[in-house]
Amino acid sequence: MRWIDRGPEPAGVREYDREFTQGWVEYFRSGVGGRPDDSFWGEFRGILGDRSADNCWYCERRCLREPDSGARAPTVDHFRPLSRFPELAYRWSNWIFSCYRCNGNNKGDSWPDEGYVDPSATNEEERPERYFDYDTVTGEIIPMPELPSEARMRAQRTIDDLGLNKVDMRYYRLDWTRRFIEDWQALPVEDRSAFAEFATRAGNEFVGATLMAVRQQRE
């Protein structure tokens, strides 16, 4: 995971907020009426996806916009779940571009007491780079060792609940970073920075893990 700049709120979000949020609040807070059937946040999925070249903001795998993409289909996740925070139903700051696997299969409506690490946090101290490190031997995302206890719990719950270290995720991430490290080490020292910049462009998968691998190689 790495930090993603969500960008400015597009036109239309506030209008949807004013018109439809109260229905979600009444349903989840007071049990009034049936579950609302609006989901206009989907209209902004492409704008969010463009911020990361269609890579999931959680697992960093490429989302596929073709029909029947299954677990890799793009979705808009409510970072703070709709069922727990209905007042944030149409808040631009609460929307995350996510593959269906991370959103629907893994995270769902979960929200632990310590919360999750926000891939688009506005506070620099709360960005993923402050929470996560990468094990280049196992391919695992791990909490930064110096984190205080609550932050460490937040990092670990994010890893566990989003399935960031499931076997297939570790395999794909490790395959990418191993090839990157081999190519990086084979280059003359003066060419390595340019290669690292190329490999960590927004269009590539696993940019966050690659950036962590670069940092470790330089250290």
SVG drawing of the C-alpha trace seen along z (x, -y; Angstrom):
<svg xmlns="http://www.w3.org/2000/svg" viewBox="-40 -21 68 40">
<polyline fill="none" stroke="black" stroke-width="0.4" points="0.0,0.0 1.2,-3.5 -0.3,-7.0 -2.7,-8.0 -3.8,-11.6 -7.5,-11.4 -7.6,-14.8 -10.2,-17.6 -13.9,-16.7 -15.6,-16.5 -18.8,-18.4 -21.9,-16.6 -20.8,-14.9 -22.3,-17.5 -25.6,-17.4 -25.8,-13.7 -24.8,-14.2 -27.6,-16.7 -30.2,-14.5 -29.5,-11.0 -27.3,-10.8 -30.2,-11.3 -31.9,-8.2 -28.9,-6.1 -28.7,-7.8 -32.4,-7.1 -32.1,-3.5 -29.0,-2.6 -29.4,-4.8 -33.1,-4.7 -34.3,-1.7 -36.6,-3.9 -37.9,-2.5 -36.2,0.0 -32.6,0.0 -31.9,-2.8 -31.2,-1.7 -29.1,-4.6 -25.4,-4.1 -24.3,-7.1 -20.8,-6.9 -20.2,-4.4 -20.4,-7.3 -17.1,-8.5 -15.3,-5.1 -13.4,-6.0 -12.2,-9.3 -10.8,-7.6 -9.3,-4.8 -7.5,-7.3 -5.5,-8.5 -3.7,-5.1 -3.9,-3.9 -6.7,-1.5 -4.5,0.2 -6.4,1.1 -5.5,-1.4 -5.3,1.5 -3.5,4.4 -2.0,2.5 -3.1,5.1 -4.6,3.9 -8.4,3.7 -10.0,4.9 -12.8,2.9 -14.0,5.7 -17.3,7.4 -17.0,10.5 -13.7,9.4 -14.7,11.2 -12.4,10.4 -10.4,7.9 -13.5,5.8 -13.2,2.1 -15.4,0.9 -15.8,-2.2 -15.2,-1.2 -16.5,-3.3 -13.4,-3.4 -15.5,-3.9 -18.3,-1.4 -21.7,-2.7 -23.5,-0.6 -21.4,-2.1 -20.9,-5.6 -24.0,-6.3 -23.4,-10.1 -20.3,-9.6 -22.2,-7.8 -21.5,-10.6 -18.3,-12.1 -15.5,-12.2 -13.0,-11.9 -14.4,-8.5 -14.2,-6.8 -11.5,-4.4 -10.8,-2.8 -10.7,0.9 -10.8,4.3 -13.9,6.4 -11.7,8.8 -10.3,6.2 -13.7,4.5 -16.4,7.2 -14.5,10.4 -12.1,9.2 -12.9,5.8 -16.7,5.7 -18.3,3.8 -15.5,4.4 -14.2,1.5 -12.0,2.3 -11.8,0.0 -8.4,-1.3 -9.6,-1.7 -7.5,-0.9 -4.6,-2.6 -6.0,-5.1 -4.3,-4.9 -5.4,-8.5 -4.9,-10.1 -4.5,-13.8 -2.3,-13.9 1.2,-12.9 1.7,-11.2 -1.2,-8.8 -0.1,-7.8 0.8,-4.1 4.5,-4.8 4.5,-5.6 2.9,-2.2 4.2,0.4 7.5,2.1 8.2,4.9 9.9,8.2 11.8,8.8 12.4,12.5 8.8,13.6 6.9,10.9 5.0,10.0 3.8,6.5 4.7,5.9 4.2,3.2 7.0,0.7 9.0,2.0 9.1,-1.4 5.3,-1.9 3.6,-2.5 1.2,0.2 -2.1,-1.3 -0.5,-2.2 1.0,1.3 -2.4,2.8 -4.0,0.6 -1.3,1.7 -1.7,5.4 -5.5,5.3 -5.2,3.6 -2.9,6.3 -5.0,9.1 -8.5,7.9 -7.6,6.9 -5.8,10.1 -2.6,8.3 -0.5,11.3 -2.6,14.1 -0.5,16.7 -1.3,15.5 -0.8,11.8 2.7,12.6 3.5,14.5 2.7,11.8 4.2,9.1 7.4,11.1 7.8,12.0 7.6,8.3 10.0,7.0 12.5,9.8 12.7,9.0 13.0,5.3 15.8,5.8 17.8,8.1 17.5,5.5 18.3,2.7 21.4,4.3 22.7,5.2 22.7,1.5 25.6,-0.9 25.1,-3.0 24.5,-6.1 21.6,-4.6 19.7,-3.1 17.8,-6.2 16.3,-6.6 15.4,-3.0 13.7,-3.2 11.7,-6.2 10.6,-4.3 9.6,-1.2 7.6,-3.2 5.4,-5.2 1.7,-5.2 0.9,-2.8 2.8,0.1 1.4,2.6 2.9,2.9 4.5,-0.6 4.3,-0.7 6.2,2.5 8.7,1.4 9.3,-1.9 10.0,0.0 12.4,2.3 14.2,-0.7 14.6,-2.2 16.0,1.0 18.5,1.4 19.7,-2.2 20.2,-1.6"/>
</svg>
